[in-house]
Amino acid sequence: MACSTQLQLAGSAYPRTCEDCGLGPCKNPRFQAPAQVMPSGLVEIDYTNWRDERRTRIIRPNSCLVFEANYWHPKICWQMLAIDKRTGELRQFALKDVHSWKELSE
């Protein structure tokens, strides 16, 4: 059983990077953006983050969706992996917190 599954069963989300297995957006290889991203390119989303802060973000989704809980989303939910254009970092965005979605031309 994966470390994140054990922690979910124990009733807690795993920390940003688990000390035992390295799961998390920083170290787990499955969180590396694939070379090919969605053909639509950039997307503007109206998004509420885990601190309940709502704002517009420009992202580049990759082809990965995950159904899991983590530090920012302690209840299991669908999450999209995408590059945040502002920071250049790969982030997870809970689909339930996306209020609107608009494709942008590059």
Protein Blocks (a to p, Z undefined) as FASTA:
>chain_A
ZZklmmmmnopacdfbafklopajklmmklpccfbdcfklpaddddddfkopacdddddd
dfbdcddddfklmbgcdddddddfklopacdddfklpmbdcdddZZ
